[in-house]
Amino acid sequence: MRIGDLARAAGVTPKAVRYYESLGLLVPERLENGYRDYSGQDVRVVRELRRLIELGIPAVRTRPFLDCLADHGEIDDCPSSLAEYRDAIGDLERRIRELTVRRDALARRLMHAACRRPGPAAFESSEASDPDRGPHGDPDAGPDPKEPFVANYHTLPPNLPVPQDDGAADHLPGMPVPELALPSTADENIDLAALSKDRTILYLYPLTGRPEEDIPEGWNSIPGARGCTTEACDFRDHHEDLLAAGAARVFGLSSQDTAYQQEVVDRLRLPFAMLSDTAFRLAEALNLPTFDFHGQALYKRITLVVRDSAVEHAFYPVFPPDRHAGQVLAWLRDNPLWDSPMTSRSGRRLSR
C-alpha cells in the first residue's frame, strides 16, 4: 500500500510516517520503480507508535517496544519494554512535582495580590468608607487600568442592590430550634437544640468566594448575595466584643461542605467554627429563605440569635454585610440578658 493508505489506516499523517522512517522505526519494502510499499504489519507498527506517543513516550524511545513486537507479537512482553514504562512514569512524576511547585507558587502570588488590593469591581479601597468615591478619593475615577484584574472579596463594590424585606423571617422569633446536628469545621457535630441557654449567634450566608476564582457572572446583581467574605471578617473582628456583650458562641452556616468551609476558616483566620448544611435541613425545619443561582440552591443571608433552644431574634434582610457584626453587637448591647428578672448580670438564668 502507498503512504497515504498507511496513514489513513493507522490514523496518522503522512508526515508522521516519514518521521518514523527517518528514525529507523519503520522500514517499508521498495518496489522496482522505487515507490515504498507498506504492509499490514507496518500499519500495526504505526498504530502502536501512535498509542505510545499519546501516552507521553517520545518516538525516539520506542525502539524497545518495536523490537518486542517483532520478536513476540506484543509491544510490552519484554523486560526492556517494562523498563521503558517505568522510566516514562518516573519522568511524568518529576514533571508533576515541578508543575505542582510552579502552580503553588502562582496560587500564593495570586492570593497575595487578591488580598492586597481591590479588584476592578471594587472601586473603594480597604481604608475608604464612602462607596461613592473612587480610588484615591476621586469620586469620578473608575478602576485603575494599570492595576491587575483579580477577584477581590475583601471589599464591596459600590451601588450593590439592597435586599428588601419580603417577610420571609417574620415567623422566626419564638420558633423552637430543631434537634439537628450539623458538622462543623471544629471537627464536631453541633446540635442546635442543645446549645446553652445563653445566646448563640448563627449567621447564615450564601457562598464564600475564593481569591483565585472569578466572581460569578451576575452575582453582584442579586440583592444581598455579595459580601460573604466581608461578613466573615466583620464577625472575626468583632468576635471578642460579641462574647463580651453576652453571646456564648458564634457560628457561620452555609450549604457548602465542611472541606470548603475549612479553607475559608484557615485563610481568614476565623476564631469561630462554620457549620455545614448541604441538605438544607435547617431551612426545611424553620422555613428559612433560600434562592437559586444557576441551578444551585443557596441560603439567603440571615442571622439568628438562638436562646433556650428557640429563635430569640432574626436579622433579615442583612445589609451591608461588611458591617453586620456591628449591627448584631449593637442589638446585644441594647438587649442585655440581665434586663430580665430571670437572669443575672452574667447572662445566666437564675433558678426560682
N, C-alpha and C positions, 0 to 999 in steps of 0.2 A: 504494500500500500504506500501511497505518497505521504509526504509530511503533513499535508493538510488533513488527510484522512486520519492519520495517527492523532493529531492534535484534537480533532473533534471527538474521537473515540475515547481519549484519555481525559478530556475536559481541561486542556491547557491551550496555550497559544503556540503557533509555530516558532515564535522567538524563544519560548521556554525550551522547546525541543532542541533547537540549535545550541542553547546554552548547556543543556545536559550533554550534548555531544562534545562540546568544547572541553568539558571536564572529564571526558572519557567514560561517563556513566552510561552512555547509550552508543552502541556501535552497530549501525544498520548494515545490511548487505548492500553491495553495489551492483547494479545491472551493467550489462555490456556497454550501454550508452552513457554510463556514469551517474545515472539517477540513483538516489537512495531508495531502498526497498525495505519497508518496515514490516515486521511480523506481529502475530498476535502476542508473542512473548514480550515484544517491545512495548506494546500497549500496556501490558501489566506492569512492566518496569516503570513506565512514566506515571501510571496511576499511583504506584507505591511511592514514587518520589514526591508526587504532589501531596499525598497524605502526610508524609514525614515533614515536609516543609511547612504544611499547615499546622503541625504540632510544634513548630519552632526549631526544628533541626535543620541547619543550613545544608544546602545541596552538597557542599564540599565535604560534609561529614557523613554522607550517606553510603559511602563505599562498603563498609562492613555489612550493611543491610542487603545491598545488592549481591555481594558475594555469597551471603547466606541464602538468598533467594535462588541463586544459580545452583548451589550445592544441595539444598534441602527442600526447595519448593516453597519456603516461607521466609519472610524477611527477618524474623526475630527468633529463630530456633537455635541460634549460635551464641556462645558466651560473649563474642565480640559485639553482637547487637545489643545484648543486655547491658554491657558496659557502656555503650554509647547512650542508651536510655538514661542510665544513672548520671552520666556526665551532663546530659541535656537538662535533667531535673536539677542538678546542682547549679548549673548556670542560671536557670529560672529562679531558683531560691535566692541566689545572690542579687539578681536584678530586683526581685520583690523587696528584699531588705533595703536596697539602695533607693528604690522608689518610695518605700514607706517612710524612710528618713526625710526625703525631699517633700513628700506630702505633709508630714507632721510639721516640718519647718514652715511650709507655706500656710498651714492652718493656724499656727501660732502667730505668724505675722498678720494674717487676716483678722484674727480675733483681737490682736493688739490694736490694729488700725481701727476696727469697728468700734471698740470700746473707748478709743481716744478721741474721736471726733464724730460729729453728727453726719449722717449720710445726706444725700441730696433732698430727701423728703423732709428732713428736719432742718428748718432754717434757723431755729433758735439754738444757741449754744447751751451747754450744760449749766452755765452760770446765769444765763438770761432767764427772766421770769415773765417777760412780756411776749406773748405768742404772736403779736402783730408786728414785731420788729425782726428784721433780717439779721444776717451775720454782721458782727462788728457794730451793732446798734443802728444800722441803716435801715429805716423802715421800707425803703424802696428796693433794697438789694435782695436778689434771689440767691440761690446756691452758687458758690464759687466754682466756676467751670474747671479751675485748676485742681480742685480737691478730688481725691479718688472716689469713685462711685462704690460705696459699700453700704450694706444694710445696717442700720443702726436702730437698736431697740431701746436705748437708754435715754432718748429724748423723744418728745412727741412733736409731730408736725403741726403747724398752725391750722386753724379752721377745720378741725375734726368735727364731724356731725355729732351733735349732742343727743344722747338717747333720751326718749320721752317716757314718762311713767305710764305704762299701759295697764297698770293694775294687777300685773302678774304676781306681785308679792303681797297684796293686801290681805290675803288669807293666812299668812305665815305667823304673825305674832300669836303666841299661845299654843301653837300646834306642837304636839309631842314629837320628839325626835325618835325615829325608829331604831330598833335594835339592829344595828347594821355595822359590821366590822369591815373596815376598809384598810388595805395595805398602805403603809407609809414608807417614806424614804429613810426612816429611822429603824427599819427592819423590824417592825412590829405591826400588829393589826390594832386599829383604833376603833373601839365600839362607841359610836356616837351617843348611844343611850346610857352608857356607863361613865360618861365624863363626870368630873367632880361637880359638886353643887355650885362651885364658883363659876364665873363666866369664862366661856371659851369663845374665841373669835375664829370664825370659819369663813374665810373669803374664797369664793368660787370664781374662777376665771376661765376664759375660752381655751387659749393656746399660747404658750410661751414660745417666741421665736428664738432662733439661734443666729449669732453674728455671721456665720459662714453661709447662711441661707438667705435668699432674697425674700423681701416682704411679699406675701402672696398678692397677686393682682386682684384688686377690688377690696382688699382687706380694710384699707383706710376709709372706704366709703360706707362701711357698716357701722351704724351708731353704737358706740360702746365696745367695739371689738379691739381696737388698737390700744396698747398700753399695758400688757400683762407683765413685761419685764419691769417697767417703771413702777407698777403697783407692788411687785415683789420687793423691789429695792426700797420703796417707801415703808413697807411693813418691816423690812430689815432695819432700816434706820430708826424706826420708832418702836422697835421691839421692847426695849427696856422700859420706855415710857408707858407702853401699853400694860406691861406687867405691873408697873408701879401704880397705875390707875385702876387696878382691880381685875385685869384679865389674868386668868390662871394659865391659859395656853393659847397659842396662835397656830392655826393650820391654814395652808393653802390647799385647794382641792380643784382638780380638773379631771377630764376624761382621758388624759394621756396615761400611759402605763408608768410604773414606778421607775423603770430604767431611764425613760425620757426625762422624768421629773428629777431624778438624781443628778443628771448633768446640769440642770438648772440650779439645784441647791449647791452643787460644788462650785459652779462658775460664779454665781452671785454671792457665794458665802453666806447663805441664809442661816440664821440661828434657829429656825423652826423647821418642822417637817412638812412635806407635801403628802396629801392623801390622793390615792388614785381610785377613780370610779369609772372604769371603762364601760361598764354595763348600764350606767345612769340609774343605779338603784336608788340613790338618794333623790334624784329628780322625780322618779316614779312615786316614791313614798310621800314626798312633800309637794308634788306638783310644781316643781321649780321650772323657771323659764329656760328654754334652750333655743338654738337656732341652727339652721342648716347652711353649710358653706361648701359648695361644690360637692354635694352629696355626703358630706361628713357632718354628723351631729356634734354640737359643741354647747357647753354651758354658757348662758349669758352671765355677765359679770354681776354678782350679787354677794353681799356679806351678811352672815347670820351671827347674831350674838346668842349663844346657847347657854342656858342656865337651868339647873334642875331638870334635865332631860327634856327641855322644851325650848322652842324659839322665843326668846325674850324680845328681840328686836331684829328688823331686817333693813338693810341699806339697799335701796333699789329705786331708780337706776343709780349706778355708780359713775360719777364723772366729776372732775377729771381723775383718772386712775392714779396718776402720779402724786396726788395729794390726798388720796382716800384714807390712808392710815392716819393722817392727821385729823380727818373727819371722825373716824372711829374713836380716836383718842379724846377729841372734844366731847363726844357723846358720853364716853365713860366718865369723864370728869364732871359732866353736867348731871349724871345719873349715878352717883356713888352708891354702892351697896349699903353703906351704913346709914343711908337715909331711911331705910326700912327698920321698923321696930323689931323685926325678927332677925336682924344681923348686927354683928359687932363692927367696929371700925376696921378690923382686919378683913372684912368681907365674908367671914364665916357665919353660917346660920346659927343662931342661938337656940338652945333647947328650951322647951316650955317648962 
